[in-house]
Amino acid sequence: MSKDKKGGSEKPTNVIPLRQGCLCEGCKRTPSRAGFCDEHFDWFKAGLITKAGHKAKDFDKKYRSFTHKKVA
Ligand SMILES: [Zn+2]
């Protein structure tokens, strides 16, 4: 019982599956704007993540000033 019947070709693991949720990595919330959930759309606007959902190079720095602004 180790073979499945669906053609037998294994999917390469480096293929990114189509997302149904928010584009941000690891987020499974329902997207509401531009493919992001509310929180991550804010991140995108603030430049924390790219439109593909990847973190910016200086994410840590931006995130700090982002949360700082929000708290104030
Ligand atoms: Zn999200």
N, CA, C, O and the ligand as a Tripos MOL2 file, in Angstrom:
@<TRIPOS>MOLECULE
protein
  289   287    73     0     0
PROTEIN
NO_CHARGES

@<TRIPOS>ATOM
      1 N           0.8190   -1.2240    0.0000 N.3       1 MET1
      2 CA          0.0000    0.0000    0.0000 C.3       1 MET1
      3 C           0.8440    1.2610    0.0000 C.2       1 MET1
      4 O           0.4950    2.2420    0.6570 O.2       1 MET1
      5 N           1.9420    1.2450   -0.7250 N.am      2 SER2
      6 CA          2.7440    2.4570   -0.7230 C.3       2 SER2
      7 C           2.5710    3.2790   -2.0010 C.2       2 SER2
      8 O           3.0100    4.4260   -2.0720 O.2       2 SER2
      9 N           1.9370    2.6940   -2.9950 N.am      3 LYS3
     10 CA          1.7250    3.4480   -4.2360 C.3       3 LYS3
     11 C           0.3130    4.0120   -4.3040 C.2       3 LYS3
     12 O          -0.6610    3.3240   -4.0000 O.2       3 LYS3
     13 N           0.2180    5.2660   -4.7050 N.am      4 ASP4
     14 CA         -1.1330    5.7540   -4.9230 C.3       4 ASP4
     15 C          -1.4740    5.6240   -6.4060 C.2       4 ASP4
     16 O          -0.5940    5.4320   -7.2450 O.2       4 ASP4
     17 N          -2.7330    5.7300   -6.7050 N.am      5 LYS5
     18 CA         -3.1710    5.4280   -8.0680 C.3       5 LYS5
     19 C          -3.2200    6.6500   -8.9790 C.2       5 LYS5
     20 O          -3.6050    6.5470  -10.1440 O.2       5 LYS5
     21 N          -2.8330    7.7930   -8.4520 N.am      6 LYS6
     22 CA         -3.0270    9.0260   -9.2240 C.3       6 LYS6
     23 C          -1.8780    9.3310  -10.1730 C.2       6 LYS6
     24 O          -1.4060   10.4670  -10.2040 O.2       6 LYS6
     25 N          -1.4230    8.3810  -10.9280 N.am      7 GLY7
     26 CA         -0.4260    8.6560  -11.9560 C.3       7 GLY7
     27 C           0.9880    8.3460  -11.5210 C.2       7 GLY7
     28 O           1.8210    8.0050  -12.3610 O.2       7 GLY7
     29 N           1.2890    8.4500  -10.2530 N.am      8 GLY8
     30 CA          2.5780    8.0270   -9.7430 C.3       8 GLY8
     31 C           3.7050    9.0420   -9.8570 C.2       8 GLY8
     32 O           4.8080    8.7620   -9.3860 O.2       8 GLY8
     33 N           3.4840   10.2100  -10.4600 N.am      9 SER9
     34 CA          4.5720   11.1770  -10.5180 C.3       9 SER9
     35 C           4.5830   12.0230   -9.2490 C.2       9 SER9
     36 O           3.5740   12.6120   -8.8590 O.2       9 SER9
     37 N           5.7340   12.0640   -8.6310 N.am     10 GLU10
     38 CA          5.7930   12.8080   -7.3790 C.3      10 GLU10
     39 C           6.0160   14.2910   -7.6350 C.2      10 GLU10
     40 O           6.7540   14.6780   -8.5410 O.2      10 GLU10
     41 N           5.3760   15.0950   -6.8350 N.am     11 LYS11
     42 CA          5.5430   16.5340   -6.9940 C.3      11 LYS11
     43 C           6.8630   16.9760   -6.3890 C.2      11 LYS11
     44 O           7.2140   16.5620   -5.2830 O.2      11 LYS11
     45 N           7.5910   17.8110   -7.1060 N.am     12 PRO12
     46 CA          8.8010   18.3800   -6.5150 C.3      12 PRO12
     47 C           8.4500   19.2420   -5.3100 C.2      12 PRO12
     48 O           7.4370   19.9420   -5.3040 O.2      12 PRO12
     49 N           9.2900   19.1800   -4.3050 N.am     13 THR13
     50 CA          8.9480   19.8860   -3.0720 C.3      13 THR13
     51 C           9.2020   21.3860   -3.1510 C.2      13 THR13
     52 O           8.7470   22.1460   -2.2950 O.2      13 THR13
     53 N           9.9280   21.8080   -4.1810 N.am     14 ASN14
     54 CA         10.2340   23.2390   -4.2560 C.3      14 ASN14
     55 C           9.1700   24.0420   -4.9880 C.2      14 ASN14
     56 O           9.3110   25.2530   -5.1590 O.2      14 ASN14
     57 N           8.1150   23.3820   -5.4170 N.am     15 VAL15
     58 CA          7.0350   24.1140   -6.0690 C.3      15 VAL15
     59 C           6.1240   24.7320   -5.0220 C.2      15 VAL15
     60 O           5.6750   24.0670   -4.0880 O.2      15 VAL15
     61 N           5.8680   25.9970   -5.1980 N.am     16 ILE16
     62 CA          5.0000   26.6830   -4.2470 C.3      16 ILE16
     63 C           3.5410   26.3790   -4.5860 C.2      16 ILE16
     64 O           3.0910   26.6510   -5.6990 O.2      16 ILE16
     65 N           2.8300   25.8390   -3.6640 N.am     17 PRO17
     66 CA          1.4370   25.5190   -3.9260 C.3      17 PRO17
     67 C           0.5880   26.7750   -4.0620 C.2      17 PRO17
     68 O           0.9040   27.8190   -3.4900 O.2      17 PRO17
     69 N          -0.4790   26.6610   -4.8160 N.am     18 LEU18
     70 CA         -1.3790   27.7960   -4.9340 C.3      18 LEU18
     71 C          -1.9770   28.1090   -3.5750 C.2      18 LEU18
     72 O          -2.3860   27.2220   -2.8260 O.2      18 LEU18
     73 N          -2.0140   29.3790   -3.2870 N.am     19 ARG19
     74 CA         -2.5110   29.7660   -1.9710 C.3      19 ARG19
     75 C          -3.9730   30.1660   -2.0460 C.2      19 ARG19
     76 O          -4.4340   30.7910   -3.0010 O.2      19 ARG19
     77 N          -4.6630   29.7870   -1.0170 N.am     20 GLN20
     78 CA         -6.0460   30.2250   -0.9260 C.3      20 GLN20
     79 C          -6.1740   31.2730    0.1610 C.2      20 GLN20
     80 O          -7.1510   32.0200    0.2110 O.2      20 GLN20
     81 N          -5.2010   31.3190    1.0120 N.am     21 GLY21
     82 CA         -5.2530   32.2880    2.0950 C.3      21 GLY21
     83 C          -4.3920   33.5040    1.7900 C.2      21 GLY21
     84 O          -4.0110   33.7540    0.6460 O.2      21 GLY21
     85 N          -4.0990   34.2470    2.8400 N.am     22 CYS22
     86 CA         -3.2540   35.4280    2.7540 C.3      22 CYS22
     87 C          -1.8940   35.0800    2.1430 C.2      22 CYS22
     88 O          -1.3630   33.9930    2.3690 O.2      22 CYS22
     89 N          -1.3410   36.0130    1.3680 N.am     23 LEU23
     90 CA         -0.0880   35.7620    0.6670 C.3      23 LEU23
     91 C           1.1190   35.7020    1.5940 C.2      23 LEU23
     92 O           2.1470   35.1230    1.2440 O.2      23 LEU23
     93 N           0.9970   36.2920    2.7580 N.am     24 CYS24
     94 CA          2.1240   36.3070    3.6740 C.3      24 CYS24
     95 C           2.4580   34.8850    4.1190 C.2      24 CYS24
     96 O           1.5710   34.0910    4.4310 O.2      24 CYS24
     97 N           3.7520   34.5860    4.1400 N.am     25 GLU25
     98 CA          4.1860   33.2420    4.5040 C.3      25 GLU25
     99 C           3.6330   32.8160    5.8570 C.2      25 GLU25
    100 O           3.7370   33.5450    6.8430 O.2      25 GLU25
    101 N           3.0510   31.6350    5.8870 N.am     26 GLY26
    102 CA          2.5970   31.0880    7.1580 C.3      26 GLY26
    103 C           1.2440   31.5930    7.6210 C.2      26 GLY26
    104 O           0.7320   31.1460    8.6480 O.2      26 GLY26
    105 N           0.6640   32.5130    6.8810 N.am     27 CYS27
    106 CA         -0.6260   33.0690    7.2930 C.3      27 CYS27
    107 C          -1.7490   32.3830    6.5330 C.2      27 CYS27
    108 O          -1.6990   32.2660    5.3080 O.2      27 CYS27
    109 N          -2.7310   31.9420    7.2420 N.am     28 LYS28
    110 CA         -3.8180   31.2150    6.5770 C.3      28 LYS28
    111 C          -5.1420   31.9460    6.6700 C.2      28 LYS28
    112 O          -6.2050   31.3760    6.4260 O.2      28 LYS28
    113 N          -5.0620   33.1930    7.0180 N.am     29 ARG29
    114 CA         -6.3080   33.9370    7.1080 C.3      29 ARG29
    115 C          -6.8600   34.2620    5.7210 C.2      29 ARG29
    116 O          -6.1320   34.2590    4.7280 O.2      29 ARG29
    117 N          -8.1290   34.5340    5.6770 N.am     30 THR30
    118 CA         -8.7630   34.8680    4.4060 C.3      30 THR30
    119 C          -8.3150   36.2490    3.9550 C.2      30 THR30
    120 O          -8.4310   37.2210    4.7010 O.2      30 THR30
    121 N          -7.8000   36.3330    2.7260 N.am     31 PRO31
    122 CA         -7.3580   37.6310    2.2340 C.3      31 PRO31
    123 C          -8.5250   38.5610    1.9820 C.2      31 PRO31
    124 O          -9.5810   38.1390    1.5120 O.2      31 PRO31
    125 N          -8.3280   39.8130    2.2940 N.am     32 SER32
    126 CA         -9.4140   40.7610    2.0400 C.3      32 SER32
    127 C          -8.9800   41.8300    1.0390 C.2      32 SER32
    128 O          -9.8040   42.3610    0.2950 O.2      32 SER32
    129 N          -7.6770   42.1450    1.0220 N.am     33 ARG33
    130 CA         -7.2140   43.1700    0.0860 C.3      33 ARG33
    131 C          -5.8880   42.7770   -0.5550 C.2      33 ARG33
    132 O          -4.9320   42.4220    0.1350 O.2      33 ARG33
    133 N          -5.8440   42.8440   -1.8760 N.am     34 ALA34
    134 CA         -4.6000   42.5920   -2.6150 C.3      34 ALA34
    135 C          -3.9810   41.2430   -2.2620 C.2      34 ALA34
    136 O          -2.7660   41.0690   -2.3580 O.2      34 ALA34
    137 N          -4.8020   40.3070   -1.8620 N.am     35 GLY35
    138 CA         -4.2950   38.9730   -1.5410 C.3      35 GLY35
    139 C          -3.8030   38.8260   -0.1160 C.2      35 GLY35
    140 O          -3.3330   37.7590    0.2790 O.2      35 GLY35
    141 N          -3.9110   39.9040    0.6590 N.am     36 PHE36
    142 CA         -3.4750   39.8490    2.0530 C.3      36 PHE36
    143 C          -4.6660   39.9650    3.0030 C.2      36 PHE36
    144 O          -5.7050   40.5180    2.6450 O.2      36 PHE36
    145 N          -4.5050   39.4490    4.1880 N.am     37 CYS37
    146 CA         -5.4810   39.7070    5.2300 C.3      37 CYS37
    147 C          -5.2720   41.1520    5.7050 C.2      37 CYS37
    148 O          -4.3150   41.8130    5.3020 O.2      37 CYS37
    149 N          -6.1550   41.6190    6.5410 N.am     38 ASP38
    150 CA         -6.0770   43.0200    6.9740 C.3      38 ASP38
    151 C          -4.7180   43.3670    7.5710 C.2      38 ASP38
    152 O          -4.1080   44.3810    7.2320 O.2      38 ASP38
    153 N          -4.2610   42.4960    8.4720 N.am     39 GLU39
    154 CA         -3.0020   42.7660    9.1530 C.3      39 GLU39
    155 C          -1.8430   42.8260    8.1630 C.2      39 GLU39
    156 O          -1.0200   43.7400    8.2220 O.2      39 GLU39
    157 N          -1.7780   41.8750    7.2750 N.am     40 HIS40
    158 CA         -0.6350   41.8150    6.3740 C.3      40 HIS40
    159 C          -0.7440   42.8110    5.2260 C.2      40 HIS40
    160 O           0.2570   43.1630    4.6020 O.2      40 HIS40
    161 N          -1.9550   43.2580    4.9550 N.am     41 PHE41
    162 CA         -2.0710   44.3440    3.9930 C.3      41 PHE41
    163 C          -1.4190   45.5990    4.5720 C.2      41 PHE41
    164 O          -0.7690   46.3630    3.8580 O.2      41 PHE41
    165 N          -1.6010   45.7940    5.8600 N.am     42 ASP42
    166 CA         -0.9140   46.8980    6.5390 C.3      42 ASP42
    167 C           0.6030   46.7260    6.4370 C.2      42 ASP42
    168 O           1.3310   47.6910    6.2010 O.2      42 ASP42
    169 N           1.0640   45.5070    6.6150 N.am     43 TRP43
    170 CA          2.4920   45.2100    6.4870 C.3      43 TRP43
    171 C           2.9750   45.5610    5.0990 C.2      43 TRP43
    172 O           4.0340   46.1640    4.9260 O.2      43 TRP43
    173 N           2.1910   45.1780    4.1200 N.am     44 PHE44
    174 CA          2.5480   45.4370    2.7290 C.3      44 PHE44
    175 C           2.6250   46.9410    2.4700 C.2      44 PHE44
    176 O           3.5580   47.4290    1.8320 O.2      44 PHE44
    177 N           1.6390   47.6520    2.9700 N.am     45 LYS45
    178 CA          1.6320   49.1060    2.8020 C.3      45 LYS45
    179 C           2.8410   49.7420    3.4610 C.2      45 LYS45
    180 O           3.3990   50.7120    2.9480 O.2      45 LYS45
    181 N           3.2400   49.2010    4.5870 N.am     46 ALA46
    182 CA          4.3700   49.7370    5.3380 C.3      46 ALA46
    183 C           5.7120   49.2750    4.7710 C.2      46 ALA46
    184 O           6.7710   49.6920    5.2400 O.2      46 ALA46
    185 N           5.6560   48.4080    3.7570 N.am     47 GLY47
    186 CA          6.8940   47.9500    3.1390 C.3      47 GLY47
    187 C           7.5630   46.8090    3.8840 C.2      47 GLY47
    188 O           8.7190   46.4790    3.6190 O.2      47 GLY47
    189 N           6.8360   46.2080    4.8140 N.am     48 LEU48
    190 CA          7.4050   45.1010    5.5740 C.3      48 LEU48
    191 C           7.5190   43.8450    4.7290 C.2      48 LEU48
    192 O           8.4580   43.0640    4.8800 O.2      48 LEU48
    193 N           6.5660   43.6620    3.8480 N.am     49 ILE49
    194 CA          6.5950   42.5050    2.9610 C.3      49 ILE49
    195 C           6.3390   42.9390    1.5280 C.2      49 ILE49
    196 O           5.7190   43.9720    1.2720 O.2      49 ILE49
    197 N           6.8230   42.1390    0.6120 N.am     50 THR50
    198 CA          6.6090   42.4420   -0.7970 C.3      50 THR50
    199 C           5.2070   42.0110   -1.1990 C.2      50 THR50
    200 O           4.4870   41.3770   -0.4280 O.2      50 THR50
    201 N           4.8380   42.3660   -2.4170 N.am     51 LYS51
    202 CA          3.4970   41.9850   -2.8510 C.3      51 LYS51
    203 C           3.3640   40.4870   -3.0160 C.2      51 LYS51
    204 O           2.2510   39.9710   -3.1180 O.2      51 LYS51
    205 N           4.4780   39.7840   -3.0420 N.am     52 ALA52
    206 CA          4.4340   38.3290   -3.1120 C.3      52 ALA52
    207 C           4.3760   37.6980   -1.7290 C.2      52 ALA52
    208 O           4.2690   36.4790   -1.5990 O.2      52 ALA52
    209 N           4.4480   38.5320   -0.6990 N.am     53 GLY53
    210 CA          4.3180   38.0210    0.6570 C.3      53 GLY53
    211 C           5.6410   37.7060    1.3250 C.2      53 GLY53
    212 O           5.6690   37.1380    2.4170 O.2      53 GLY53
    213 N           6.7650   38.0800    0.6630 N.am     54 HIS54
    214 CA          8.0610   37.8180    1.2710 C.3      54 HIS54
    215 C           8.4840   38.9840    2.1470 C.2      54 HIS54
    216 O           8.1570   40.1390    1.8710 O.2      54 HIS54
    217 N           9.1990   38.6710    3.1810 N.am     55 LYS55
    218 CA          9.6540   39.7140    4.0860 C.3      55 LYS55
    219 C          10.7020   40.5980    3.4180 C.2      55 LYS55
    220 O          11.5280   40.1250    2.6380 O.2      55 LYS55
    221 N          10.6530   41.8660    3.7320 N.am     56 ALA56
    222 CA         11.6470   42.7920    3.2150 C.3      56 ALA56
    223 C          13.0120   42.4870    3.8240 C.2      56 ALA56
    224 O          13.1210   41.8490    4.8710 O.2      56 ALA56
    225 N          14.0480   42.9620    3.1370 N.am     57 LYS57
    226 CA         15.4080   42.6810    3.6090 C.3      57 LYS57
    227 C          15.6300   43.2180    5.0200 C.2      57 LYS57
    228 O          16.2440   42.5730    5.8700 O.2      57 LYS57
    229 N          15.1090   44.4170    5.2340 N.am     58 ASP58
    230 CA         15.2700   45.0260    6.5630 C.3      58 ASP58
    231 C          13.9720   44.9160    7.3590 C.2      58 ASP58
    232 O          13.5400   45.8570    8.0260 O.2      58 ASP58
    233 N          13.3710   43.7380    7.2650 N.am     59 PHE59
    234 CA         12.0800   43.5060    7.9100 C.3      59 PHE59
    235 C          12.1060   43.8450    9.3980 C.2      59 PHE59
    236 O          11.2160   44.5300    9.9020 O.2      59 PHE59
    237 N          13.1240   43.3640   10.0930 N.am     60 ASP60
    238 CA         13.1850   43.5650   11.5430 C.3      60 ASP60
    239 C          13.1300   45.0430   11.9100 C.2      60 ASP60
    240 O          12.4030   45.4640   12.8100 O.2      60 ASP60
    241 N          13.9210   45.8010   11.1820 N.am     61 LYS61
    242 CA         13.9870   47.2310   11.4530 C.3      61 LYS61
    243 C          12.6400   47.8910   11.1540 C.2      61 LYS61
    244 O          12.1210   48.6740   11.9500 O.2      61 LYS61
    245 N          12.1040   47.5610   10.0130 N.am     62 LYS62
    246 CA         10.8200   48.1470    9.6300 C.3      62 LYS62
    247 C           9.7080   47.7150   10.5740 C.2      62 LYS62
    248 O           8.8240   48.4970   10.9220 O.2      62 LYS62
    249 N           9.7740   46.4590   10.9780 N.am     63 TYR63
    250 CA          8.7310   45.9490   11.8630 C.3      63 TYR63
    251 C           8.7510   46.6910   13.1850 C.2      63 TYR63
    252 O           7.7040   46.9840   13.7610 O.2      63 TYR63
    253 N           9.9340   46.9870   13.6550 N.am     64 ARG64
    254 CA         10.0490   47.7010   14.9210 C.3      64 ARG64
    255 C           9.4240   49.0890   14.8350 C.2      64 ARG64
    256 O           8.6730   49.4990   15.7210 O.2      64 ARG64
    257 N           9.7370   49.8000   13.7710 N.am     65 SER65
    258 CA          9.1650   51.1350   13.6630 C.3      65 SER65
    259 C           7.6780   51.0630   13.3390 C.2      65 SER65
    260 O           6.9100   51.9550   13.6990 O.2      65 SER65
    261 N           7.2860   50.0070   12.6640 N.am     66 PHE66
    262 CA          5.8730   49.8110   12.3520 C.3      66 PHE66
    263 C           5.0580   49.6130   13.6230 C.2      66 PHE66
    264 O           4.0480   50.2850   13.8300 O.2      66 PHE66
    265 N           5.5030   48.6840   14.4780 N.am     67 THR67
    266 CA          4.7850   48.4280   15.7200 C.3      67 THR67
    267 C           4.8700   49.6410   16.6460 C.2      67 THR67
    268 O           3.9340   49.9360   17.3880 O.2      67 THR67
    269 N           5.9850   50.3250   16.5920 N.am     68 HIS68
    270 CA          6.1520   51.5160   17.4230 C.3      68 HIS68
    271 C           5.1040   52.5620   17.0490 C.2      68 HIS68
    272 O           4.4740   53.1700   17.9150 O.2      68 HIS68
    273 N           4.9340   52.7550   15.7590 N.am     69 LYS69
    274 CA          3.9540   53.7160   15.2830 C.3      69 LYS69
    275 C           2.5520   53.3080   15.6830 C.2      69 LYS69
    276 O           1.7410   54.1350   16.1010 O.2      69 LYS69
    277 N           2.2840   52.0390   15.5490 N.am     70 LYS70
    278 CA          0.9330   51.5420   15.8250 C.3      70 LYS70
    279 C           0.5480   51.6970   17.2870 C.2      70 LYS70
    280 O          -0.5770   52.0720   17.6200 O.2      70 LYS70
    281 N           1.4990   51.4030   18.1400 N.am     71 VAL71
    282 CA          1.2250   51.4890   19.5670 C.3      71 VAL71
    283 C           0.9330   52.9370   19.9660 C.2      71 VAL71
    284 O           0.0570   53.2040   20.7880 O.2      71 VAL71
    285 N           1.6810   53.8610   19.3680 N.am     72 ALA72
    286 CA          1.4790   55.2700   19.6770 C.3      72 ALA72
    287 C           0.1670   55.7870   19.0840 C.2      72 ALA72
    288 O          -0.1640   56.9610   19.2480 O.2      72 ALA72
    289 ZN         -2.0540   37.4630    6.6670 Zn       73 ZN73
@<TRIPOS>BOND
     1     1     2 1
     2     2     3 1
     3     3     4 2
     4     3     5 am
     5     5     6 1
     6     6     7 1
     7     7     8 2
     8     7     9 am
     9     9    10 1
    10    10    11 1
    11    11    12 2
    12    11    13 am
    13    13    14 1
    14    14    15 1
    15    15    16 2
    16    15    17 am
    17    17    18 1
    18    18    19 1
    19    19    20 2
    20    19    21 am
    21    21    22 1
    22    22    23 1
    23    23    24 2
    24    23    25 am
    25    25    26 1
    26    26    27 1
    27    27    28 2
    28    27    29 am
    29    29    30 1
    30    30    31 1
    31    31    32 2
    32    31    33 am
    33    33    34 1
    34    34    35 1
    35    35    36 2
    36    35    37 am
    37    37    38 1
    38    38    39 1
    39    39    40 2
    40    39    41 am
    41    41    42 1
    42    42    43 1
    43    43    44 2
    44    43    45 am
    45    45    46 1
    46    46    47 1
    47    47    48 2
    48    47    49 am
    49    49    50 1
    50    50    51 1
    51    51    52 2
    52    51    53 am
    53    53    54 1
    54    54    55 1
    55    55    56 2
    56    55    57 am
    57    57    58 1
    58    58    59 1
    59    59    60 2
    60    59    61 am
    61    61    62 1
    62    62    63 1
    63    63    64 2
    64    63    65 am
    65    65    66 1
    66    66    67 1
    67    67    68 2
    68    67    69 am
    69    69    70 1
    70    70    71 1
    71    71    72 2
    72    71    73 am
    73    73    74 1
    74    74    75 1
    75    75    76 2
    76    75    77 am
    77    77    78 1
    78    78    79 1
    79    79    80 2
    80    79    81 am
    81    81    82 1
    82    82    83 1
    83    83    84 2
    84    83    85 am
    85    85    86 1
    86    86    87 1
    87    87    88 2
    88    87    89 am
    89    89    90 1
    90    90    91 1
    91    91    92 2
    92    91    93 am
    93    93    94 1
    94    94    95 1
    95    95    96 2
    96    95    97 am
    97    97    98 1
    98    98    99 1
    99    99   100 2
   100    99   101 am
   101   101   102 1
   102   102   103 1
   103   103   104 2
   104   103   105 am
   105   105   106 1
   106   106   107 1
   107   107   108 2
   108   107   109 am
   109   109   110 1
   110   110   111 1
   111   111   112 2
   112   111   113 am
   113   113   114 1
   114   114   115 1
   115   115   116 2
   116   115   117 am
   117   117   118 1
   118   118   119 1
   119   119   120 2
   120   119   121 am
   121   121   122 1
   122   122   123 1
   123   123   124 2
   124   123   125 am
   125   125   126 1
   126   126   127 1
   127   127   128 2
   128   127   129 am
   129   129   130 1
   130   130   131 1
   131   131   132 2
   132   131   133 am
   133   133   134 1
   134   134   135 1
   135   135   136 2
   136   135   137 am
   137   137   138 1
   138   138   139 1
   139   139   140 2
   140   139   141 am
   141   141   142 1
   142   142   143 1
   143   143   144 2
   144   143   145 am
   145   145   146 1
   146   146   147 1
   147   147   148 2
   148   147   149 am
   149   149   150 1
   150   150   151 1
   151   151   152 2
   152   151   153 am
   153   153   154 1
   154   154   155 1
   155   155   156 2
   156   155   157 am
   157   157   158 1
   158   158   159 1
   159   159   160 2
   160   159   161 am
   161   161   162 1
   162   162   163 1
   163   163   164 2
   164   163   165 am
   165   165   166 1
   166   166   167 1
   167   167   168 2
   168   167   169 am
   169   169   170 1
   170   170   171 1
   171   171   172 2
   172   171   173 am
   173   173   174 1
   174   174   175 1
   175   175   176 2
   176   175   177 am
   177   177   178 1
   178   178   179 1
   179   179   180 2
   180   179   181 am
   181   181   182 1
   182   182   183 1
   183   183   184 2
   184   183   185 am
   185   185   186 1
   186   186   187 1
   187   187   188 2
   188   187   189 am
   189   189   190 1
   190   190   191 1
   191   191   192 2
   192   191   193 am
   193   193   194 1
   194   194   195 1
   195   195   196 2
   196   195   197 am
   197   197   198 1
   198   198   199 1
   199   199   200 2
   200   199   201 am
   201   201   202 1
   202   202   203 1
   203   203   204 2
   204   203   205 am
   205   205   206 1
   206   206   207 1
   207   207   208 2
   208   207   209 am
   209   209   210 1
   210   210   211 1
   211   211   212 2
   212   211   213 am
   213   213   214 1
   214   214   215 1
   215   215   216 2
   216   215   217 am
   217   217   218 1
   218   218   219 1
   219   219   220 2
   220   219   221 am
   221   221   222 1
   222   222   223 1
   223   223   224 2
   224   223   225 am
   225   225   226 1
   226   226   227 1
   227   227   228 2
   228   227   229 am
   229   229   230 1
   230   230   231 1
   231   231   232 2
   232   231   233 am
   233   233   234 1
   234   234   235 1
   235   235   236 2
   236   235   237 am
   237   237   238 1
   238   238   239 1
   239   239   240 2
   240   239   241 am
   241   241   242 1
   242   242   243 1
   243   243   244 2
   244   243   245 am
   245   245   246 1
   246   246   247 1
   247   247   248 2
   248   247   249 am
   249   249   250 1
   250   250   251 1
   251   251   252 2
   252   251   253 am
   253   253   254 1
   254   254   255 1
   255   255   256 2
   256   255   257 am
   257   257   258 1
   258   258   259 1
   259   259   260 2
   260   259   261 am
   261   261   262 1
   262   262   263 1
   263   263   264 2
   264   263   265 am
   265   265   266 1
   266   266   267 1
   267   267   268 2
   268   267   269 am
   269   269   270 1
   270   270   271 1
   271   271   272 2
   272   271   273 am
   273   273   274 1
   274   274   275 1
   275   275   276 2
   276   275   277 am
   277   277   278 1
   278   278   279 1
   279   279   280 2
   280   279   281 am
   281   281   282 1
   282   282   283 1
   283   283   284 2
   284   283   285 am
   285   285   286 1
   286   286   287 1
   287   287   288 2
@<TRIPOS>SUBSTRUCTURE
     1 MET1         2 RESIDUE 1 A MET
     2 SER2         6 RESIDUE 1 A SER
     3 LYS3        10 RESIDUE 1 A LYS
     4 ASP4        14 RESIDUE 1 A ASP
     5 LYS5        18 RESIDUE 1 A LYS
     6 LYS6        22 RESIDUE 1 A LYS
     7 GLY7        26 RESIDUE 1 A GLY
     8 GLY8        30 RESIDUE 1 A GLY
     9 SER9        34 RESIDUE 1 A SER
    10 GLU10       38 RESIDUE 1 A GLU
    11 LYS11       42 RESIDUE 1 A LYS
    12 PRO12       46 RESIDUE 1 A PRO
    13 THR13       50 RESIDUE 1 A THR
    14 ASN14       54 RESIDUE 1 A ASN
    15 VAL15       58 RESIDUE 1 A VAL
    16 ILE16       62 RESIDUE 1 A ILE
    17 PRO17       66 RESIDUE 1 A PRO
    18 LEU18       70 RESIDUE 1 A LEU
    19 ARG19       74 RESIDUE 1 A ARG
    20 GLN20       78 RESIDUE 1 A GLN
    21 GLY21       82 RESIDUE 1 A GLY
    22 CYS22       86 RESIDUE 1 A CYS
    23 LEU23       90 RESIDUE 1 A LEU
    24 CYS24       94 RESIDUE 1 A CYS
    25 GLU25       98 RESIDUE 1 A GLU
    26 GLY26      102 RESIDUE 1 A GLY
    27 CYS27      106 RESIDUE 1 A CYS
    28 LYS28      110 RESIDUE 1 A LYS
    29 ARG29      114 RESIDUE 1 A ARG
    30 THR30      118 RESIDUE 1 A THR
    31 PRO31      122 RESIDUE 1 A PRO
    32 SER32      126 RESIDUE 1 A SER
    33 ARG33      130 RESIDUE 1 A ARG
    34 ALA34      134 RESIDUE 1 A ALA
    35 GLY35      138 RESIDUE 1 A GLY
    36 PHE36      142 RESIDUE 1 A PHE
    37 CYS37      146 RESIDUE 1 A CYS
    38 ASP38      150 RESIDUE 1 A ASP
    39 GLU39      154 RESIDUE 1 A GLU
    40 HIS40      158 RESIDUE 1 A HIS
    41 PHE41      162 RESIDUE 1 A PHE
    42 ASP42      166 RESIDUE 1 A ASP
    43 TRP43      170 RESIDUE 1 A TRP
    44 PHE44      174 RESIDUE 1 A PHE
    45 LYS45      178 RESIDUE 1 A LYS
    46 ALA46      182 RESIDUE 1 A ALA
    47 GLY47      186 RESIDUE 1 A GLY
    48 LEU48      190 RESIDUE 1 A LEU
    49 ILE49      194 RESIDUE 1 A ILE
    50 THR50      198 RESIDUE 1 A THR
    51 LYS51      202 RESIDUE 1 A LYS
    52 ALA52      206 RESIDUE 1 A ALA
    53 GLY53      210 RESIDUE 1 A GLY
    54 HIS54      214 RESIDUE 1 A HIS
    55 LYS55      218 RESIDUE 1 A LYS
    56 ALA56      222 RESIDUE 1 A ALA
    57 LYS57      226 RESIDUE 1 A LYS
    58 ASP58      230 RESIDUE 1 A ASP
    59 PHE59      234 RESIDUE 1 A PHE
    60 ASP60      238 RESIDUE 1 A ASP
    61 LYS61      242 RESIDUE 1 A LYS
    62 LYS62      246 RESIDUE 1 A LYS
    63 TYR63      250 RESIDUE 1 A TYR
    64 ARG64      254 RESIDUE 1 A ARG
    65 SER65      258 RESIDUE 1 A SER
    66 PHE66      262 RESIDUE 1 A PHE
    67 THR67      266 RESIDUE 1 A THR
    68 HIS68      270 RESIDUE 1 A HIS
    69 LYS69      274 RESIDUE 1 A LYS
    70 LYS70      278 RESIDUE 1 A LYS
    71 VAL71      282 RESIDUE 1 A VAL
    72 ALA72      286 RESIDUE 1 A ALA
    73 ZN73       289 GROUP 0 **** ****
